[in-house]
Amino acid sequence: MFKKLLAVSSLLLSSSFNYAYAEPTSPHLSVTGYAEQLVQPDQVVLSVAISQSDKNINKAKDEVDSVIARVIKVANNFNVSKNNIDASQLNIYRQHEYNRGTQKQEFTTFQVTRNVEIKLTDVDKYAQFLQQLVEAGVNEIGFTQFSYSKADEVQDNLKKLAIKDAKSEAKELATAFDAKLDRVYSVNFANAPSMPTPYARQTMIETGQARSQAYNVSDIVISSEVFVTYLIKQ
């Protein structure tokens, strides 16, 4: 009976575990516990870029600085704290164009770019916020990422539920095979990636094309998975 149980547990192990570790040589039972919860995103981080080109580098820089000032003003109007605004340093590039007559690359303009990352803690105002950023002069949206502010708390609770699920599964299988569980041999939580987040990406925005609209943000699935191996009493 124990040999059959060991074979079954090995099958469960090979199908459920995606990592290698030292298996016990004695009869054992491996189970997987799982729990998940749907949450509604309550905050959003978006990265925007301001870019200007001009032969006069100071003129291009001044225009970018002016847009940055308007962007920060918009953020302040939406109660975005200073800690949730992260502006990068200016990036300056020399742009060239190939001249077929001279067969040389010739300087055309300076391109001045600056990126700003903003965290908005009121998702309901996202569409309006984005519209006002565009009106302020933002000409590129890098990415928009939604998340849940209490994800860590949810994750901790899900770990407990996953463990409870694993215990229940182990008891059920042991009873089905007329076996008795001994001590826990190993416990491993899945190396879950960062919390899945709905996101949107948009490239260049032409002034006047952006329109306020309702955004249907999908729920976020937060999950926890645990792999537990029990030794079997002989």
VEXNUDO-84551 format. One record per atom (N, C-alpha, C): x negated, y negated, z. Coordinates in steps of 0.1 Angstrom, whole numbers, plus 2048, in hexadecimal, padded with zeros to 3 digits. Example, Ala and Ser with C-alpha at 12.3 -4.5 7.8 and 13.67 -1.06 7.14 Angstrom:
<sites>
77C83984E
78582D84E
77C82184E
780816847
77780B847
77F80084F
</sites>
This chain:
<sites>
7F880C800
800800800
7F77F4800
7EC7F4808
7E47E9809
7DD7E67FC
7D97F17F4
7D27EF7E7
7DC7E87DE
7E97EC7DE
7F27E57D5
7F47D77D9
7F47D47E6
7F67C67EA
7EA7BE7E6
7DE7C47E7
7D27BD7E4
7D27BA7D5
7D77C37CD
7D87C17BE
7E17B57BB
7ED7B57C2
7F67AB7C0
7F179D7C4
7EA79D7CF
7E47907D4
7DA78B7CA
7D27947C5
7C77907BB
7CE78A7AF
7D97907AB
7E078B79F
7E577D7A2
7EB77B7AE
7EF76D7B2
7E47647B2
7D97687B7
7CD7607B8
7C875B7AA
7C77647A1
7C2761794
7CB75878C
7D875978E
7E1751787
7E374378D
7E174279A
7E47357A1
7D872D7A4
7CC7337A6
7C072B7AA
7B872779D
7B471B79D
7AC716792
79E713796
79A7187A1
78C7167A6
7877237AC
77A7247AD
7747307B2
77072F7C0
7727397C8
76D7397D6
76C7487DA
76574A7E5
7637587E9
77075E7EF
7747697E8
7807707EC
77D77A7F7
78677C800
78478680A
783794804
77B79D809
77B7AB804
7867B480A
78B7AF815
7967B781B
7A37B3815
7AE7BC817
7BB7B8812
7BF7AA816
7C57A380C
7C979680F
7D5792806
7DB78780A
7E6781802
7E47737FF
7E576F7F3
7E37617EF
7F075B7EA
7F374F7EF
8007497EC
7FD73A7E8
8077347E2
8067267DE
81271E7E4
80F7137EB
81A70B7F0
81B6FE7E8
8276F97E6
8286EE7DD
8346E57E2
8326D87E1
83C6CE7E5
83A6C27DC
8456BB7D9
8446AF7D1
8506A67D5
84E6997D1
85868F7D4
8586847C9
8646807C5
8656757BB
8666687C3
85E65E7BE
85F6517C5
8606467BA
86663B7BD
8686307B4
85C6277B6
8556247AB
84A61A7AC
84E60D7B2
8466087BB
8495FB7C1
83F5F07BF
8345F37B7
82A5E97B4
8245EC7A6
81E5E27A0
8185E4793
80B5DC792
8015E278B
7F55DB789
7F45DA77A
7F15CD775
7EF5CB767
7E25C4765
7DC5C775A
7CF5C1756
7D25B9749
7CE5AC74A
7D05A373E
7C359D73A
7C259872E
7B6592729
7B9585722
7B157B724
7B256E71D
7A656D715
7A856A708
79D56A6FF
79F55E6F5
7945566F4
79454A6EB
78754A6E2
7885466D6
77D5456CD
77B5366C8
76F5316C8
76C5246C3
75D5236C0
75A51A6B7
74C5186B4
7455106C0
74E5096C7
7495026D3
74B50B6DF
7415106E5
7425196F0
7495136FC
7465066FF
74C50070A
75B4FE708
75F4FC6FC
76E4FA6F9
7755076FB
76F5126F6
77551F6F8
776523707
76B52070E
76B52371D
77551B724
77650E721
780506728
78E50B725
79150F719
79E514716
7A152171E
79852A71F
799536727
79C532736
79452973B
795525749
7A351F74B
7A8518741
7B5511743
7C051C743
7BF52673B
7C953173B
7C8539748
7BC53B74D
7BA54275A
7C153B765
7C052E765
7C752576F
7D652776F
7DB527762
7EA529761
7EE537765
7E6541762
7E954E766
7EA550775
7E054A77C
7E054A78B
7EC543790
7F053878A
7FC53078E
80853978D
809540782
815549780
81555478B
80955978D
808564798
80D55E7A5
8085527A8
80C54C7B5
81B54A7B6
8215467AB
8305447AB
8375517AD
83155D7AB
83756A7AD
8325707BA
82C5677C3
82856B7D0
81D5767D0
8145757C6
80957F7C5
7FE5797CD
7F95807D7
7EE57B7E0
7E157B7D8
7D85737DE
7CA5727D8
7C357F7D7
7C55877E1
7BF5957E1
7C459E7D6
7CF59A7D0
7D55A37C5
7D259D7B8
7C95937B7
7C458D7AA
7B558F7A9
7B159679F
7A359879D
79F59478F
79858978E
793583781
78558777F
78158C773
77458F770
76C58376C
75F58576A
75657A765
759578756
75556C751
757569743
74E57273B
753577730
74B57E726
74A576719
73E573715
73C56B709
7355736FE
73B5726F2
73557A6E6
7345706DB
7295726D4
72756B6C7
72D5736BC
73656D6B4
73C5746A9
73657069C
73457A694
72D578687
73557D67B
732578670
73A57D664
72F57E658
731589651
72758B646
72A58263A
71F57B636
72057262A
71A57A61E
72357C615
71E584609
71457C601
71656F601
70D5665F9
6FF5675FE
6FD56560B
6F0566611
6EC574615
6F657D615
6F458B61A
6EE58B628
6F4582630
6F058163E
6FC580647
6FA584654
70458265E
703574663
70E56C662
70E55E666
71755C672
71355467B
71A551687
727549683
73254D68A
73F547687
744540694
74654769E
74C5416AB
7475486B7
7495426C2
7475486CF
75454E6D4
75455A6D9
7615606DE
75F5616EE
76755A6F5
76755A703
773562709
77056C711
77B575716
779576725
78557772C
78557A73A
79158373D
78F58D746
799596749
79E593757
7AB59575A
7B1593767
7BA59F76A
7B85A4776
7C05B077B
7C95AA786
7D65AD784
7E05A778E
7E95B3793
7EB5B27A0
7F45BC7A6
8015B57AB
80C5B97A5
8195B47A8
8215BE7B1
8255B97BD
82B5C27C6
83B5C27C5
8405BC7BB
84E5BC7B9
8515C07AA
8535CE7A8
8545D379B
8605CD793
86B5C979B
8775C4794
8745B778C
8695B0790
8655A478A
85B5A577F
8585B277C
84D5B5772
84F5AE764
85B5B075F
85E5AB751
85C59C751
86259575B
86158775B
85358275D
84C589766
83E586768
83558775C
837592755
830594748
83358973E
83F58573D
84357B733
83C56E737
83C56A743
83655D747
82755E745
821569747
81256A744
80F568736
81756D72D
81656B71F
81755C71B
822556721
82454871F
81953F724
81254472E
80653D734
7FA53D72B
7FA547722
7EF547718
7E8555718
7EC55E71F
7E656C71F
7E9571711
7DE57670A
7E057B6FD
7DD58A6FB
7DA591707
7D859F706
7DC5A6713
7E35B1712
7E65B971E
7DE5C671D
7D65C8727
7CD5D4727
7D55E072B
7DB5E0736
7E35EC73B
7ED5E7746
7F75EF748
8015EC753
8035FA75A
8015FA767
80160676E
80A60577B
81460D77B
81E60D787
819617791
81C61479E
81861D7A9
82261B7B5
8206247BF
8286237CB
81F6207D6
8226167DE
8196117E9
81761A7F4
8216237F7
82062C802
81D63B7FD
81663C7F3
8136497ED
80B6527F7
80264C7FE
7FA654808
80265A813
80C652817
815658822
81D66381C
822662810
82A66C80A
821679807
815676803
80C681801
80968980D
807683818
804689825
810692829
81C68D827
82869582B
82A6A1821
82769F814
8286AA80B
81E6B580E
8126B2813
8096BC817
80E6C5821
8156BF82B
81C6C7836
8276D0830
82E6CB826
8396D3820
8336DE818
8286DB811
8216E5809
81C6F1811
8176ED81D
8126F7826
81E70082B
8296F982E
835700833
83A70A828
83970581C
83D70D810
83471A80F
827718811
81E72380F
82072D81A
823728827
825731832
83273A82F
83C73382A
84973A827
84774581C
83F741812
83C74A807
83475680C
82A754815
82275F81A
82A768822
83376382B
83B76C833
84577482B
84A76E820
854775817
84D780810
84177E80B
83A788803
83579380D
83078F818
82B79A822
8377A3826
84279D828
84E7A582C
8527AE821
8527A9814
8557B2809
84C7BD807
83F7BC80B
8367C7809
8337CE817
83C7CC821
83A7D382E
82C7D1833
8277C5832
81A7C2838
81B7B7842
8117B684A
8107AC855
8057A2853
808796853
7FE78C851
7F478B85D
7E878985A
7DE787864
7DA778864
7CE774866
7CA766866
7C9760858
7C9753858
7C774C84B
7B874D847
7B575183B
7A7752837
7A2745831
7AA73F829
7A6732823
7B272A81F
7B071C81F
7BA71381B
7B4709812
7B9707806
7B46FD7FD
7BF6F57F6
7BE6E87F7
7C76E07F0
7C26DD7E2
7CC6DC7D8
7C86DA7CB
7C16CC7CA
7B76CB7C2
7B06BE7BF
7B96B67B6
7C36B07BB
7CC6A87B3
7C669B7AF
7C86977A2
7C368A79D
7CA67F7A4
7C76737A1
7CE6677A6
7DD6687A3
7E56627AB
7F36637AA
7F765F79C
7FF668795
804665788
80C658788
80964F77E
81064277E
81563F770
82163B76F
826636762
81E62A75E
81A629751
81361D74D
81661A73F
81360D73C
81660972E
809602729
80760271C
7FB5FC717
8005F470B
7FA5E870A
7FD5DF6FF
7F15D76FB
7EF5D56EE
7E35CE6EA
7E55BF6E8
7E35BA6DD
7E45AB6DB
7F35A76DB
7F559C6E2
8035966E2
8035896DB
80C5876D2
80D57A6CB
8165716D2
8135656D4
81B55C6DB
82955B6D5
83355C6DE
84155B6DA
8475686D7
83F5736D6
8455806D3
84A5886E0
8445846EB
84758B6F7
8555876FC
85D590700
86A58D705
86D594712
87458D71B
878593728
88259E725
8805A972B
8885B5729
8885BE735
8925C6737
8935CF742
8895DB73F
8815DF749
8785EA748
87D5F5751
88060174B
88460C752
877614756
873613762
867619767
86A62776C
863631767
86663F76B
86164177A
86864B780
86464E78E
85665578D
84F654798
84265A79A
8436677A1
83D67279C
83D67F7A3
8306807AB
8326807B9
8266837C2
8286917C6
81D6997C6
81E6A77C9
8116AB7D1
8136B77D8
8086BD7DF
8096CC7DD
7FD6D27DB
7FD6E17D9
7F26E67E1
7F56F17E9
7EB6F77F1
7EA7067EE
7DE70B7EE
7DB7197EC
7D67207F9
7DD72A7FE
7DA73080B
7D873F809
7CD74480F
7CB75280F
7CC75881D
7D476281F
7D576882C
7CF77682B
7C977A836
7C4788838
7D079083C
7D079D838
7DB7A683C
7D67AF847
7DE7B1851
7DB7BA85C
7DB7C9857
7D17D085B
7CF7DE857
7D27E7862
</sites>
